[in-house]
Amino acid sequence: MTLELFLLITVVITALAFDFTNGFHDTGNAVATGIASGALKPKTAVTLCATLNLVGAFMSTQVAATVAKDLVVTNLVTLEIMFAGLVGGIVWNLTTWLFGIPSSSSHALIGGVVGAMLAAAGTAGVRWPGVVSKVLVPTVIAVLAATLVATVGTWLVYRLTRGTPRERTLRDFRRGQVFSAALMSLAHGTNDAQKTMGVIFLALISYGAASKADVTPPLWVIVSCAVAMAAGTYFGGWRVIRTLGKGLVEIESPQGMAAESSSAAIILLSSHFGYSLSTTQVVTGSVLGSGLGKPGANVRWGVARRMATAWLITLPLAGTIGAVTYHLIHRIGGYPGTITGVLLLVGLSALIWLQSRKVPVDHTNVTADWGAHMTDGLEVIAPQPTPASPSREIRTEGDGV
């Protein structure tokens, strides 16, 4: 096996691993509000989301073309750059998942790839107009639009249902929320799965297995990315689901339906035009709007500020990880360099996962009352230092948003 083929296989596998993390990191985008309001049981919600994410991934390839051709100079792309960029995206995804921060998987991936390209070729390797016009500007506009639409929609819902018994209102909107959550899951698949397709497509172009003139990725790329994202979604990113569903606003079903509907409409429209949106940021804007639109709702602005801070540092920090990884594997070179990069990624991922096990969040406690932090109030069974200890149950302070 040649080094180039070995690198290509490594990039494809790593890209699918990123797609998997994207799936469980972003599950909350579609189902957090439905779970929080009681419209959907946690396991039912992630199953629904996984199925429709899979379907949505086949509905559009416009975003894949944007990632593959509009963000970096294709002629300068190498497989080392793509691998390093994916490492940056995965490590940042896992780090923010650990702390329950609904950051942008899209920006983590784009930041990682751009950072690796800057390390390899300098500023000439990045298509800055594409980054600005296809990523940054649409994100700002979409978040503001989602917040506004959800605010107005939530206000109208409560205005129009005044005088209706509260129990009936909540029951009817819970039913409606099943459909809005399904639409949001479908919309997520049309946008986020495309980004990994674009990365693999770019790697194939770099290797010579695809042409720059090709309009869409090969079918096997589309299928594998759709399956990887659906699998990640099914595992459920419970830590992020908890923050989106309980951390920003205490959501009722009318708010949840308004937030999901506004998010789905904006994401579907953006996918149609090929804009690589952060679906997480759009959904967060909608959830925030649902709090602003409900009279008397309590919005936790401290949580919102921490989320916004994470959004601002995602691109540069994921880019830094991508750049450092590129320098490492390029300096070592050859098979040893690639293997070192893989071992580094596996090691960091394992450490983050082990850290998350100290305070597990899953379908059994995802809707527990919110404290000052994401894991406050969650009980953990942990071994005690001496057998004489009267109890094995301890309460652990939070580590999250």
N, C-alpha and C positions, 0 to 999 in steps of 0.2 A: 504494500500500500504506500503510495507516495505521500509526502508531507502535506501537499495541498488537499488531497482527498481526505486525509485524516483530519485536517483543520475544518474542511467543509462538514464532515459528519459531526464533529464536535460542535460547530456553530449551530447546526440544525437541532441537535439534541438540547443544547443550552437554550436555544430560542423556544423550544417547546416547554422547557422547564420554566422559562419566564412566563409563557402563556398560562401555565398552570398556576403560578403565583398571582398572575393578573386575575385569574378566575376567582380564587378564594379571597384575594384582597378586595375585589370589587363586588362581591356577592351582595354586600350591604346596600350598594347603589339601588338594587332592584327590590330587595325584600325587607330592608331594615324597618321601614315605616309600617309595613304590613305585619311584621312580627310584633313590633312595639305596641301597635293598636289592638292586637288580638285577632286581626282578620285572618291570619294564617298561622298555623303551627310551625315552629322552626324547621323541622325536618321536611314538612310538606313544602314550605317556602323554598328551600334550597333545591329540592328536586324539581319544582316548577321552573325555577330560575335556570338551572343547568340545562333542562330540556330546551327552553326557548332561546338560551344563549347559543346552543348548538344550531338551531334553525336560523337564527339571525345572522350567523357567520356566513351563511351561503347567500344572503340576500344582496350583498354589495361588495365591490372590491375597489371602490374609489379611494378609500382611506389607505389601502395597501399601496396603491400607486403613488400616493402622496409621500408616504414614508420611504418608499424605494427610490424615488427620483427627484423629490423637491427639497430635501433637507440637507443632503451632502452631495459633493461632486462625485458622481458615480465612477468616473475613470480613476479616481484616487482611492477608492474603497478597496481594502484588503480583508481577507478572512480574519486576520489578527485584530483588525479594528472592530469588526463586527462582534467577535467573541468578547473583547474587552468591554465594548459597549453593553452587551448583554449582562456581563458580570455586574457592571454598575447598576443596571436596572433591577436585577434580582436582589442584590444586597440592600438597596434602598427600599424596595418593596417589603422585604422581610423585616427590616428595621422598623419601618413605620407600622407594619402589622403588629409587631411585638408590643408597641405602645398604643395600639388601637387608634392610630391617627389615619383618617381617611384621606391620604395624600393621593397624588396622581400617578398611577402606573404608567400612563402615557408619557408624562413628563420625565419620569424616571428612565424609561427606555430611550426617549429622545435625548435627554441629558447625557446618558451613558455613551450613546453613539457619537454625539457631537463632541463630548470630552475626549473620547479616544481618537477621533479624527483630528482634533486640535493638537493632540500630543504627537500624532503621526505626520501631519501635513501643514499644521499651522492654520491661520484664519482663512487661507485660500481654499481649504478643503470643505468649508461650510457654505451652504447657500443661504446667506443671512436673510435675503428678502423672503425666501420660502419659510424659514423659521418664524419670522415675524408675521407674515400674512396668513400662513396656514396653521400656525400653532398658537402664538401668543395673543394676537388680536382677537381671533375667534373665541379663545378661552375667556378673555375679559368680557367680551360682549355677551357670550352665552351665559356666564355666571350671573351677570347683572339682569339679563332677560329672564333667566329662571327664577331669580329672587322676586322680580317684579310680577311675573305671571302667577307664581304661587301665592304671593301676598294678595293680589287682587282676587284670584280664584278662591282662596280660603275665606276671605272677607265676604265674597258673594255667597258662598255656601252657607255660612252661618247667618247671613242676612236673610237668605231665602227660606231657611228652615226655622226661623223664629216662630214660636208658637207650636211647633211640632214637638211631641214628647221626646225627651232626650233619648230614652231607650230605643225608640223606633228609629230615630236619626242615626244612632250609632250602629244599629243592626243593619239598616239598609246600606249605609256606606261601607260597612265591612264586606258586604257582598260585592259592592262595586269595586272595592279595593283589590279583590282577586283579579279582576280584569285589568285594572291599571298596573298592578304588579307584573302581570303577564306581558303587557305592552312594553313596560320598562325593561324587562329581561330581554325581549326581542330586540329592542333598540340598542341595548348594551352590546349584544352580539354583533349587530351590524357595524359597530364602531371599533370596539376594543380588540376583537379577534383579528381585525384587519392589520393592526400594527405589527403583530408578529409575522403575519403573512408577508408584509412588506420587507421585514428584516431578512427572512429566508430568501425571498425573491432577490433582494440585493446581494446576498451571499452567492446565490446561483449565478447572477450576472457576473460577479467578480471572478468566480471559478471558470466561467465560460459555458455553463450548462443552460443558460438562458440569455436572451438577447434584450438589449435596451429597447428594442422596438416592440417587444411583447407588451400587450396592454394589461393582461391579468396574470397572476401567478399560476403555475401548473395546478391541476386538480388535486394532486396528492398533498400539496402544500395547504390548500384550502381545507381539505378534510382533516388533516392531522392537527392543524391549528384549532379548528372548531372542536375537535374531540378533546384536546388538551385543556382548552378553556372550560369546556363543560365539566370535565373531571374535576378541575380545581374549584369550580363553582359548587359542585355537589358536596365537597368537603366543608364548605362554609367558612368564611372568614369571620368567625364569631366575635373576635375582639373588635374588628371594625364595625360589624353589625351593631354591637352594643353601643359604641360611641355615636353612630348615626341615629340609632333608634331611641336611645335614652339620654345621650349626653348633651345634645343641643337644645332639644325641646321635648317636653312630655307630650307625645303625639296621640291624638285621637283619630279615629278612622276618617272623618271628613278632611282633616288636615293631610293625612297620609294619601288619600286619593287625589287631592289637589296637587300635592308635591310630585307624586309619581306621574300624573298625567302631563304636567308642565315639563318635567324632565324628559319624558319619552318623546314629546313633540319636538323639543329643541334638538335632541340627539339624533333623531331620525332625519330631521331637516339638514343637520350638519353632515351626516354620513352621505346624504344624497349629493352634496356639493364637494365631498372629499376632504372636509376639515377634520384634522386629527385632534378632536376635543378631549379634554379631561372629563370623562363622564362622572368621576367622583366629585369634582368641583361643581359641575352642573347640579348634581343631586343635592350636594350640601347647600348650594344656593336656594334650591327649592324647599328643602327642609327648613332653612332659616326663614324663608318667605312664609311658610305655613305657620311659623310661630308669630311672625309680625302681623299676619292677617287675622289671627284669632284674637278676639277681645280678651284681655286679661291673661294671655299666655306668658309664660316665663321663659325667656330666651337666656341661655347661659353664655354670656358674652365672653367670659374667660376661656371657655372651651373653643368658641369661634376664633378668638385671637390666636390660640395655640395652633389651630388648624391653618389659619392664614399664614402664620410664620413658617409652618412646614411646607406650605405651597411655595413660598418665596425661595426657600433654600433647596427645593427638590432638584431643579435643573443644575445649579452649580455643584451640589454635593454628589449627585449621581454622576455628573460629568467628571468630577475629581476622581471618583472611584474608577471610572472607565479609563481615565488618563493614566492613573497609577498602574492599573492592571496592564495596560498596553505597554508601558515602559518596562514593566517586569518581564512579561513574556517575550517582548522583542529583544531585550538585553540578553536574556538567557538563550533564546533562539531555538529553532528546530523542535523536535519532539519533546525534549526536556522542558522547553518554555511553555508549550501548550499544556503538558501534563501538570506542570507547576500551577498554572492558572486554574485548571480544573480542581486540583487538590485544595487550592486556596478558597475557591467558591464553595466546595463541599464542606470544608472545615468551618467557614464562617456561618454557613447555613445551619450546620449542626449545632453550633454554639448558640445561635439565636433561638432555635427550636427548644433546646434544653432550658434556656432562660425562660421561655414562655410556659414551660411545664411547672414552674414554681407557683404560678397563679393561673391555673387553667380557666379558660372561658369557653363554654360550649352551649349546646342547645338547652341544657338544664338550668343555666343561670344567666343566660344572655339578657333576660328582661328584669333582672334584679334591680332594686332601687339604686339610683345613681348617687354616689357620694362625691367627694372632692376630686377623685380620680377614677379612672376606668375600672380598676379592680377593687376599689373600696367596698367593703361589705361582703365580698366573696370569701367563702370559707375554703380552706385548703387542708387536706390531711397530710401531715408531714411527720417523719420520725423524730422522736425526742432524743436528746443526748444520753439520757440514763434510763434504764428500765423502770426505775422507781417513780417516774413521772406519772401523776394521776390521770393525765388526759393527753391524747394524741392530737387533739384538734386545736389548731391555732388560727388566729386571724392575721392576715398578712396585709401590709400597707400596699397601696396601688403603685403601679409603675407606669401608668399611661397618661392619657390626655387629661 
